[in-house]
Amino acid sequence: MTTASDPALDDLAALTLVLAKFENRRILCVGDVMVDRSIYGEVKRISPEAPVPVVRITREASELGGAGNVVRNLAALGASCAFVAAIGDDAAGREVSNLLARLPVEPYLRVSRHRETTIKNRFFSLDGHHLLRADRETRAALGPDDAADVMRAVTSELLRAEAVIISDYGKGVLAGDIAQAVITAARAQGKPVIVDPKGADYGRYKGASVLTPNRAELAEATGLPVDTTENVVTAALGLCRQIGVGAVLVTRSGEGMTLITIEGVVHHQAAQTREVADVTGAGDTVAAALTLALACNASLPVAMQLATVAAGVVVGRHGTAVANVQDILVALRQQGLASVEMKVAERAEAVMRVSAWRRAGLKIGFTNGCFDLLHPGHVSLLRQARAACDRLVVALNSDASVKRLKGDSRPVQTEAARAAVMASLASADLVTIFSEDTPLALIEALRPDVLVKGADYNRATVVGGDFVESYGGRVVLAELIPTFSTTATITALKGAPR
């Protein structure tokens, strides 16, 4: 089993490029549609008939729920969406039709006389506290005629679809052989299938590309403990191999997500830090964003990143909410700014982070310098250094240290400014400042696997080289771009006409 490095939210350009491809991607969603009704009221007294609050209803709002919320998210993200579901011949079914008519979606709704349309009624106080949920639903499997009609619609829509979402809420549309029939038909055409599963029998999802259970659903499906990360990975990997799915993405609420592939590669993605207002529908947002990213040929880890950010947006909103591309871009920019700040660490914190990376089996690189005015030579050095390791620590001389080395006119930029610039580069994973004239004490504290300096040094003059090699590390001399230097830049600026 391999634990891969966490995908970093620092390559905004690459993530933005994936988001830009979302528009008009054709996604087929099949599943259980319902009405999510939110009922808000004033609570000022207890009923004289029973010890329950009396709610004076002031307003109501209805949205598409279940698979319908997946469709809402797909539409918000710019996708072209086909939707296959079943409804009852009732008022709630007509409400579903009316709500879908407001979206840029092509629905096929099988109207069945043998079932009622599911309604979830959620009661809230005016300040947003959840008081009660009351459901009306049918859980029975579709009858033969209804099932055959649903599959005809699926087969027709598959021709244009780039990916398929199966949104199973256990209301019968995907019961029996239907889920497996959809997966088989889609995989035969080379279309990825993402399943938001339900129940204990995941054998129905054999051959799917990705399953997206939450932690409780994973426990129900496997009968295994999921209380720790290690147990989550064990349960998910066993599930992958037992039913032959490409990967399992486990949503873990405040702990983020864990992705496990059938090959045993594990990726962890931390949750996006924000105040949680309502988790309703977050799994639908994950399914929609993940599927769209995969339809754009993004890797699974990148798709998980975008799904995590999208979920972070909707949990910060009340009710059954959606996220659009602009929401995700704003959140990415905010996260990018936060990640820059987090990259800069004092020596003690740097030692702890490097130790954690080493325990995860990652190779640690180290380079140092004043990096006063960043130029292409610096960028090239850092790129080469990062290519030689899994995590790169960049150590900056403090202002006092630079002044002792370069003279009273230096540095041009303060250590705080230089650290901020360095932390904004994707090649730098950790930035720390040392006050000594050489970084030897810092190298001894961090014990890097790779020590990188420019080729203007030779092996004998690299500070810390002997120490690193003493425990099996190596020294790398990076190729220089000779026409660039900070001193030359400063000299040119001084000679420039005012």
N, C-alpha and C positions, 0 to 999 in steps of 0.2 A: 504494500500500500504506500502511496506517495502523497505527501502533503505539499501542494503547490503553493507558491507565494501568493499572498492576497492580492487580488487585482487592485491597483491604486487608482484613486479618482484624480489623478494629476495629469492625465493626457486628455485635456478637455477637447482639443482639436479632433482627436480620433473618435471620441464619444459623440461629439457634435455631428461628425460625418455620418455615423450610424443613425442618429436621430433624424437627420435630413432625408434619409432614405425611407422613413416610415410612410411618408405620404403615398397614398394609393396602392400600397401593398395589399394584395387580395388575400384575405384570411377567411376561412370557413369555420364558424363556431356551431357546435352541435351540443344541445344540452337541455337542462330543466330551467324553463323561464318562470318567473313569478312576479308578483307585485310587492314591492317594499313600501309599506305605508307608514309614515311617521305622523303621530298624533301628539300634539303639544297642548298642554293645559295648565291651569292654575291649580295649585294644591294648597288649600288653606285650612282644611278641617278633616277629621276622621269620621267615617260613616257611622251613624248610630245603629246600623244593622249588623255591622261586623267591624273588627279592628283593621280596616283598610282605608287608604286615603281616598277622598273624593276628588276626582279630577274634573275641573270645569274646562271643557275643550274650547280652545280659542282658535286653533288652525290645524289643518291637515295638509300633507304633501305626499304625493305618490311618485315613485320611480321604478324603473325596471330593476328587478333583483335576480339573483342566481345567475344563470347564463346570460340573462338580459343585461346584467351589470358588466359582464365581460364585453359584451357588444358595445355598451355605452363607452367603456374605456377604449376599445379599438377605434371607435368613431372619433373620440376626443383626441386620440393620437394620430389621426389623419388617415387611418387605414380605409380601404374599400372592403366592406364586410358583407358576407352572406351568412344568414342565420337560419338554422333548421331546428325547430322545436315543436312541441305539441301543447295545445291549450284546451280548456273545456268550452262547451257551448254555453257560456255564462257571462255575467257582467264583468267579472275580473278578466276573462279572456278578451273581451272587447276593449277593456282598458289597456291590456298589453298591446293589442294591435294599434290603438291610438298613440300610445307612448312610442312605439317603434316607428310610427309614421312621421314623428318629429326628427328622426335621425337619418343620416345618409347611409342607410342600411337596406339590403335586399333580403327581406325575411320570407321564409316559407313556414307557415304555422299550420300544422295539422290540427283541425278542429275535431275533437273527439266527443261524442255523446256519452262516453263511458267514464269520464273523469271530470273533476273540477279543477279550475286553475288555482294554483297555490297563491295564498296571500299571507304575508307576514305583517302583522300589525304591531308596531313598536310605540309604546306610550312614554312620553317624556314630560317632565316638569318644564316650566318656562326657562329655568336656568340650565337645562340640558341633562339633568339626571334621568337615567333610564329607570322607569318604574315597572314596566310589564311588557311581555311579548305574548301575543295571542295569534296562533296560526290556523289557517284552514288549508288543507292539502290532500292530495291523492298520492299514495306511494305505490300503487299497483303498476305492474308492467303494462306497456302498451299491448293492446289486442293485436292479433295477426294482421288485420287490414291496416290499422294505424302504423304498425311497425314497418310493413312493406312500403307504405306511402312515404314515411320518413326516410327510408333507405333509398328510395327512388330519387328523392330530392338531394340527398347527400351525394349519390353517384353523379347526378347532373352537375352539381356545384363543384365537385372535386376537379373537374376539367380545368377550371380557371383559378383555383385556389393555389397559393404558394405555400401555405401551411394550414394546419388544422388544430383547433382547440376543442377538446372534449371537456365540457364543464358539467360534472356529475354532482348533483345535489341530492341524489337518492330519491327522486320523485317519480321514477319509473321510466322516463324517456330512454335512458341508456341501460335499462335492466335486460336480463336475458343475454342474447347474443349480439345486441345492437352495438355496444361499445367495441367489441372485438371485430365486428363486421366493418365498422368505420375505420378502425386502425388498419385492418388488412387491406382494405381498398385504397387507403391513402398511401400506405407504405409500398404497395405495388406500383404506384405512380411516382415514387421517390419523394413524397411530401412528408416533411417532419410533422409529428403528432405530439402535442403537449396535452397532458391529461391532468386536470384538477380533480383528484379522486375522492371517493366516498365509500364507506363501508369497510368490511373486513376481507372481502374477496377481490384481491388485486390481480388474480389470474385473468380477469376479464380484460386487463389492459396489456396483456402480453404483446411485445413487439413495439410498444410506444417509444418515442424518442426520449421524452422526459416526463416524469411524474412530479407533481408539486404538492405533496402532503404537508400539513403542519405537523408539529411534533406529536400531538395527541392522535392524529390520524395515522401516523407512522407506527405508533405503539399499538393501536387497534389492529392494524393490518398484519403486523409481525408477531405480536405477543411478546415483544422484547422490551427491556427497559430503555428509556431514552432520556434519562435524567442528566447525563453528562455528554460532552461533545464526543468522547470516544464511543459511548453507547449509541449515540445517534448515527455515527459513521458505520459502526458494526451492523446495526439494524438495516440501514439504507443499502449498504453494499450487499448484504444477504438478499435483500429484496430485489435489487438489480439483477443478480445472478440467478435467482430462483425463477423469475418470470420473464427474463430476457428483455429488460428495458435498457436504453442507452445510458440513462442517468436519473438520479433522484435529487431533486432540489427541495430541501427541508426548510420550511419557513419556521423561524424560532422566536417570533415576536421581538422583544427588546434585545435578544441576543443575535439578531441578524439572520443570515441564511447560511446553510452548509450544502455544498454541491458535491455529490459523490458519483463518479462515472463507473461504468461496468468494469473498466480496466483498473479501478482502485485508486484513481487520482482524486484527491480531496481539495476543495477550495472553500475557504471561509470568507464571508463578507459581513462586516459589522453593520448593524442597523444605523440608519441615519439619525443622528441625535436631534430630537425635536419633542415638543410637548405633545402627548397623545391625547387627542380629543375623542376619537371613535375609531375602533379597528374594523367596523363593519365594511365588508367588501374589499379589504386589502388584498386578500388572496386572488380576487378577480383581477385586480390591477396588476398583480405579479404575473398572472397567466398571460394577460394581454401584452404587457411590455416585453416579457421574455419571448413570446412567440413572434412578435414583430421584429425584434432584434435578430432572432434566428432566421427569419425570412429574408433579412438583409445580409445574410451570410456572416453575421458576427459570431465570434466564438462563444461557447457556453459561459466562460467566466465573464466576458464583457456583457453578454445578455443578462447575467445575474446582477451585475453592477447596475445596469439601467433599471432592472426590475426592482432592486432594492431602493434606489432613489425615488422611483415612481410610488412605491408603497409608502415611503416616508412622507411624501406629499399628502396622500389621501388620509393617513391616520391623523394628520394634523387638522382635519376638517370634520365637522359634524355630519352625521347621516351617511347615506350610501354615495360617496363622492367619487370623482374621477380625476385623473391627472392628464394634462396635455403636454405637448412637446415643450412649450415655453415654460411651464411649471418645472419640468425636469431640467431644462437648461439653467434656470435661476438657481435651483437647488445644487446643481453641479458646480456652478460658479461659487456659491457660498461654501460648499464643501471644499472646493479647491483652495479658497482663501484660508479656511481653517487648517487644511493639511499643510500649507506652507508654514503657518505658525507652529504646528506640532512637530515639524521636522527639526526645529532648532531646540537643542537641549544642552543643559549643563553637563559637566563631566560625569557626575554620579548617575544621572538619568541615561546618558549615552551608554555607560557600562551596562546598565540593566537591559536596555533595548538590544544591544549587541548580544548579550547573553541569551536573551529570548530567541533571537534569530538563529544563534548557533544551536540551541536546543532543537529548533525546527529543521536542522540539517542544512542551513543556508551558508554559503561561502561569503565571508566578510572581506571587503576591500577597504583600503584607507589611502587617502592622499591629502596633502596639505599645501598651504601657501597663503600669501596675503590676499590674492584675488581682489586687488584694489579697484581697478576699472576693468570690468569683464570684457574680453575680446575673443575673436574666433580661435585664437590659440588655446585659451582656457577651455572653451567649449569642446574643442577637439580632445584635449587632455582628459577632461571629465568623461567624455563619451568612451574613450578607450579604457579608462579606469573602470567604468561601469560594466563594460563588455567582459572584463576579466573576473567578475564576481556576481553574486546574487544581490548583495546589499552594499552600497558604497557610503562610507563615512567621509565627509569632507571637513577637515580641521582648518580653521582660520586663525591666523595670528591676531592677537588682540591689538587694539590701537597702540598701546604702549610698546608692544613687541615690534610692530611695524616701524614705529618711530625710531626705535633703537637700531633696527636693521637698515632702514632706508633714509633716515634723516628727519629733521624737524618738519619738512614740508609734506611729509606723508604720515598717514594715509590721506588720500583725497576723500574717500568715503568712510564714515564711521563703521565700527565693527557691527553695529546693529543693522545698518544699511547693507553692508556686504553680506551678512548672514541672510537677510531677507531676499536679496537677489539670488544668492546661491540656493536657498530653499525652494525658490520658484522653478528651478530646473528639474526636469524629470530624472536626470542622471544622478542627482544627489538624493539619497534616501535619509540621511541624517547629517545635520550640520552642528558642529560644536566649536567653541572658541578656546584657545589655549594662550596663556599669558607668558609662558617661558620663551626663550629665544629659539628653542628647538622643540619638536613635538615628541621627543623620546619618552617622556613620562606618560603622555597620553597613549602612545603606541603600546607601552608596557601594560597599561591598564586595560586596553581594548583587545590586545593580542590578535590583530587581523591576520587573515589567511593570505592576503595579497597586499603588498605595499607598492604603491604606484607613484613614480616621479617622472618628470620630463627627461628626455634624452640628453638635455644639456648637463645632466648629472652623469657620473659613471657609478658603477656598482659600489666602489669603495667609498664614495662620498655621500651615499644615501643614508641619512640619519635613521637608525633603527633597523637597518637592513640585516645586520648580524643577528640581532635579537629575533627578528621574524623568522629567519632561516634556521635558528637554533631549535625551533619546535616543528619544523617541517613546512613553514610558510615559504612564500617566494616573493622576489622583488621583480617588478615589471617596469621597464623604462619605455615610456610612451613616446611615440614619434611627435616631433614638434612642427608647428607651422612657423618658420623662422622670421617672417616679415611682420609679426605682431608682438608687441610687448607693451606693458603699462607705461614704462619709462618713455618709450618712443611716442606713445599717444600723448602724454603730458607735454613732452617737448614740442610736438606738432601744435598742440593747443596754445602754448606760450608764443609760438611764432606766428600764429594766425592773425590776420589784420582785425582790428576791433571795429 
